[in-house]
Amino acid sequence: MTVTPLEHTAIGAFGGAFEVVLMQPMVGIKNALQEGRPIPTNPVHLYRGLTMNIVSMAPITASQFGTNRVVQQLLLGKPDGELTGGQKFFSAGIAGAVSAFIASPSELIIIHQQKSGRSLSAETSHFMKTYGISSIGRGLLPAIGRESLYAAGYLGLFPVLKDFLDTKYKDDLPAGSSLAIAGITGGVFAAACSHPFDTSKTRMQAFMYSKPEYRTLSTTMATIYKEGGILRFWKGLSPRMFRIVCATFILNYVRTNAVAYLEEQRKDQ
C-alpha cells in the first residue's frame, strides 16, 4: 500500500512547522526590505508573527503535499514513479495555487503584526475592526501566482532534476551532489520566479487601502516599476531565496524520509 494523500498531508504539516521555526527571521528581514522600513535588529522582533506563521505554514505545506498527491493519483492516475517531469511540475503548481487560499489571509495578519508589534489575537481583532472580514482576501491573486511557482520549484523541479542526475550521471557525480544541485536549483527557481508576485502581494497587504497606488494588482505593479524599473520587483530576494533554498532541502528531507519510513513499515506487515 502506498502512502496516502492524507498521510502526505500530515507529513507536510510537520515539515512546514519545522521549517518555519528555523527560518522565521528571513521572513521578517524580507518583509522589511519590501516595505522600505528598517530591518529589525532585535532577534525577538524578527520572530514576531511566529505563532501565526506556524499556524498558517503547517496547513499551507500540508495542503501542498496532500493536493500534489491527490492530483497525481486522481487526475493523472499514476503512481509517483510513472509520472513524467511535466506531470510532476503540473501537479506541484496546482497544489501551490490551492495553498494560496490559506497563505494569503494568514500572511496578511503577519505583515500587520510585524509592523504594529501587537499580539496575534490583538492584531487579528484590530484588523477585523479596521478593515472588515471582506478584506481578508486582499492580495490573493498575486499569492496564487507566487505559491504556484514556489511549489513547482520545490515539489516539481527538485525531484525531477534529482532523478535525472541520479539516472544520467550516477557514476560521475560525487555522493550527495545530485541532492545539492537539485535543492539549490529548485530553491533558486522557486524564489526568483515567484518573487515579483511576493513583492506585489506584500505591498498590497502592507498598505491596504491607505494609498491609491496599491489598491489593485495592476496599479501596485505599475508603482513598483516606476520606483526602480523591473529589478525593483526582486527587492528583498536575498533573504527569501536563502530561506526557500533551505526550505527545499528541509521539506524534501522530511517528505522523503517520512514516506520511506511508512513504506518500510508496511513491507513488514
C-alpha positions as CSV (number, residue, x, y, z in Angstrom):
1,M,0.0,0.0,0.0
2,T,1.4,3.4,-1.0
3,V,1.4,6.4,1.3
4,T,-2.0,8.1,1.0
5,P,-2.8,11.7,0.3
6,L,-3.9,12.1,3.9
7,E,-0.6,10.9,5.2
8,H,1.3,13.2,2.8
9,T,-0.8,16.0,4.2
10,A,0.3,15.1,7.8
11,I,3.9,14.9,6.7
12,G,3.6,18.3,5.1
13,A,2.1,19.9,8.2
14,F,5.1,18.7,10.3
15,G,7.6,19.7,7.7
16,G,6.1,23.2,7.3
17,A,6.0,23.9,11.0
18,F,9.6,22.7,11.4
19,E,10.8,24.9,8.6
20,V,9.1,28.0,9.9
21,V,10.7,27.7,13.4
22,L,14.2,27.6,11.7
23,M,13.7,30.2,9.1
24,Q,11.3,32.8,10.6
25,P,13.9,35.6,10.8
26,M,14.3,35.6,7.0
27,V,10.6,36.4,6.7
28,G,11.0,39.5,9.0
29,I,14.0,40.7,7.0
30,K,12.3,40.1,3.6
31,N,9.1,42.0,4.6
32,A,11.1,45.0,6.0
33,L,13.1,45.3,2.8
34,Q,10.0,45.0,0.6
35,E,8.1,47.6,2.6
36,G,11.0,50.0,2.8
37,R,11.3,50.1,6.6
38,P,14.4,49.4,8.7
39,I,15.4,45.8,9.3
40,P,14.7,44.9,13.0
41,T,18.0,44.4,14.9
42,N,16.4,42.7,17.9
43,P,16.1,39.0,17.3
44,V,12.9,38.9,19.2
45,H,11.4,41.3,16.7
46,L,12.4,39.1,13.8
47,Y,10.3,36.4,15.4
48,R,7.2,38.5,15.5
49,G,4.4,36.6,13.8
50,L,6.0,33.2,14.5
51,T,2.9,31.7,16.0
52,M,0.7,32.8,13.1
53,N,3.3,31.7,10.7
54,I,3.4,28.2,12.2
55,V,-0.4,28.1,12.4
56,S,-0.5,29.0,8.7
57,M,2.5,27.3,7.3
58,A,1.6,23.9,8.7
59,P,-1.7,23.7,6.8
60,I,-0.1,25.5,3.7
61,T,2.6,22.9,3.3
62,A,0.1,20.2,4.3
63,S,-2.3,21.3,1.6
64,Q,0.6,21.4,-0.9
65,F,1.8,17.9,-0.1
66,G,-1.7,16.5,0.0
67,T,-3.1,18.2,-3.1
68,N,0.0,17.3,-5.0
69,R,-0.6,13.6,-4.2
70,V,-4.3,13.9,-5.0
71,V,-3.6,15.4,-8.4
72,Q,-1.1,12.7,-9.2
73,Q,-3.4,9.8,-8.1
74,L,-6.8,11.0,-9.1
75,L,-6.3,13.4,-12.1
76,L,-3.2,11.9,-13.6
77,G,-4.0,8.4,-12.4
78,K,-0.3,7.3,-12.0
79,P,2.0,6.5,-9.1
80,D,4.8,8.8,-8.4
81,G,7.4,6.6,-10.2
82,E,5.5,6.7,-13.5
83,L,4.9,10.4,-13.8
84,T,6.7,12.5,-16.4
85,G,8.6,15.6,-15.4
86,G,5.9,17.8,-16.9
87,Q,3.2,16.0,-14.9
88,K,5.2,16.4,-11.6
89,F,5.6,20.1,-12.4
90,F,1.9,20.5,-13.2
91,S,0.7,18.7,-10.1
92,A,3.0,20.8,-7.9
93,G,1.8,24.0,-9.5
94,I,-1.9,23.1,-8.8
95,A,-1.0,22.3,-5.2
96,G,0.6,25.7,-4.8
97,A,-2.4,27.5,-6.2
98,V,-4.7,25.7,-3.8
99,S,-2.5,26.6,-0.8
100,A,-2.6,30.3,-1.6
101,F,-6.2,30.4,-0.1
102,I,-4.6,29.6,3.2
103,A,-1.3,31.5,2.8
104,S,-2.7,34.9,1.7
105,P,-5.0,35.6,4.7
106,S,-2.5,34.4,7.3
107,E,0.4,36.4,5.8
108,L,-1.9,39.5,5.8
109,I,-2.2,39.3,9.5
110,I,1.6,38.5,9.9
111,I,2.6,41.6,8.0
112,H,0.4,43.9,10.1
113,Q,1.6,42.2,13.3
114,Q,5.2,42.7,12.4
115,K,4.5,46.4,11.8
116,S,2.5,47.0,14.9
117,G,4.1,44.7,17.5
118,R,0.7,43.6,18.8
119,S,-0.1,40.1,19.9
120,L,-1.7,37.7,17.4
121,S,-5.1,38.0,18.9
122,A,-4.9,41.8,19.3
123,E,-3.7,42.3,15.7
124,T,-6.4,40.0,14.3
125,S,-9.1,41.9,16.3
126,H,-7.7,45.3,15.2
127,F,-7.6,44.2,11.6
128,M,-11.2,43.0,11.5
129,K,-12.4,46.1,13.2
130,T,-10.4,48.4,10.9
131,Y,-10.9,46.7,7.5
132,G,-13.6,44.1,7.9
133,I,-13.9,40.4,7.0
134,S,-14.2,41.2,3.3
135,S,-10.6,42.5,3.3
136,I,-9.1,39.1,4.3
137,G,-8.8,38.2,0.6
138,R,-6.5,41.2,0.0
139,G,-3.5,40.1,-2.1
140,L,-5.0,36.7,-3.0
141,L,-4.3,36.9,-6.8
142,P,-0.5,37.5,-6.5
143,A,-0.4,34.9,-3.7
144,I,-1.8,32.3,-6.2
145,G,0.9,33.2,-8.7
146,R,3.6,33.1,-6.1
147,E,2.6,29.8,-4.5
148,S,2.1,28.0,-7.8
149,L,5.7,28.8,-8.8
150,Y,7.1,28.2,-5.4
151,A,5.5,24.7,-5.1
152,A,6.5,23.9,-8.7
153,G,10.1,24.6,-7.7
154,Y,10.4,22.5,-4.5
155,L,7.8,19.8,-5.2
156,G,8.2,19.6,-9.0
157,L,11.6,20.7,-10.3
158,F,13.6,19.4,-7.3
159,P,12.5,15.7,-7.7
160,V,12.6,15.8,-11.5
161,L,16.2,17.2,-11.6
162,K,17.4,14.9,-8.8
163,D,16.0,11.8,-10.6
164,F,17.6,13.0,-13.9
165,L,21.0,13.5,-12.3
166,D,20.8,10.2,-10.4
167,T,20.0,8.3,-13.6
168,K,22.1,10.1,-16.1
169,Y,25.2,10.9,-14.0
170,K,25.1,8.4,-11.2
171,D,28.7,7.2,-11.7
172,D,30.1,10.7,-12.5
173,L,28.9,12.8,-9.6
174,P,30.2,12.6,-6.0
175,A,27.8,11.3,-3.4
176,G,25.2,13.8,-2.4
177,S,25.9,16.0,-5.5
178,S,22.5,15.4,-7.1
179,L,20.7,16.4,-3.9
180,A,22.7,19.6,-3.6
181,I,22.3,20.6,-7.2
182,A,18.6,19.8,-7.3
183,G,18.0,21.5,-4.0
184,I,19.8,24.7,-4.9
185,T,18.3,24.8,-8.4
186,G,14.8,24.1,-7.2
187,G,15.1,26.7,-4.5
188,V,16.6,29.4,-6.7
189,F,13.9,28.8,-9.3
190,A,11.1,28.9,-6.8
191,A,12.4,32.1,-5.2
192,A,13.4,34.1,-8.3
193,C,10.3,33.3,-10.4
194,S,7.8,33.8,-7.7
195,H,9.4,36.9,-6.1
196,P,7.7,39.6,-8.2
197,F,4.3,38.2,-7.1
198,D,5.5,38.2,-3.5
199,T,6.7,41.8,-3.7
200,S,3.4,42.9,-5.1
201,K,1.4,40.9,-2.5
202,T,3.4,42.4,0.3
203,R,2.9,45.9,-0.8
204,M,-0.9,45.4,-1.3
205,Q,-1.3,43.9,2.1
206,A,1.1,46.2,4.0
207,F,-0.6,49.4,2.7
208,M,-4.1,48.1,2.3
209,Y,-6.3,51.0,1.0
210,S,-4.3,53.9,2.5
211,K,-2.6,54.6,-0.8
212,P,-4.4,54.6,-4.1
213,E,-1.4,53.3,-6.0
214,Y,-1.7,50.0,-4.1
215,R,-5.5,49.4,-4.5
216,T,-5.2,46.8,-7.3
217,L,-2.6,44.4,-8.5
218,S,-2.1,46.3,-11.8
219,T,-1.6,49.7,-10.0
220,T,0.7,48.1,-7.5
221,M,2.9,46.6,-10.1
222,A,3.0,49.9,-12.1
223,T,4.0,51.7,-8.9
224,I,6.8,49.3,-8.1
225,Y,8.1,49.5,-11.7
226,K,8.1,53.4,-11.5
227,E,10.2,53.2,-8.3
228,G,13.2,51.4,-9.8
229,G,12.4,49.5,-13.0
230,I,12.0,45.8,-13.4
231,L,14.6,45.0,-10.8
232,R,12.5,46.6,-8.1
233,F,10.3,43.5,-8.2
234,W,13.1,41.5,-6.7
235,K,13.6,43.7,-3.7
236,G,14.2,41.5,-0.7
237,L,15.1,38.5,-2.8
238,S,18.3,37.5,-0.9
239,P,16.7,36.6,2.5
240,R,13.7,35.0,0.8
241,M,15.9,33.0,-1.6
242,F,18.1,31.8,1.3
243,R,15.0,30.7,3.1
244,I,13.5,28.9,0.1
245,V,16.7,27.1,-0.8
246,C,16.9,25.9,2.9
247,A,13.2,25.0,2.8
248,T,13.6,23.0,-0.3
249,F,16.1,20.8,1.5
250,I,14.2,20.7,4.7
251,L,10.8,19.9,3.2
252,N,12.1,17.3,0.8
253,Y,14.2,15.7,3.5
254,V,11.2,15.3,5.8
255,R,9.0,14.1,2.9
256,T,11.5,11.6,1.6
257,N,12.3,10.1,4.9
258,A,8.8,10.0,6.3
259,V,7.5,8.3,3.1
260,A,10.4,5.8,3.1
261,Y,9.7,5.0,6.8
262,L,6.0,4.4,6.2
263,E,6.6,2.3,3.2
264,E,9.2,0.2,5.1
265,Q,6.8,-0.3,7.9
266,R,4.1,-1.7,5.6
267,K,6.5,-4.1,4.0
268,D,7.0,-5.8,7.4
269,Q,3.2,-6.1,8.0
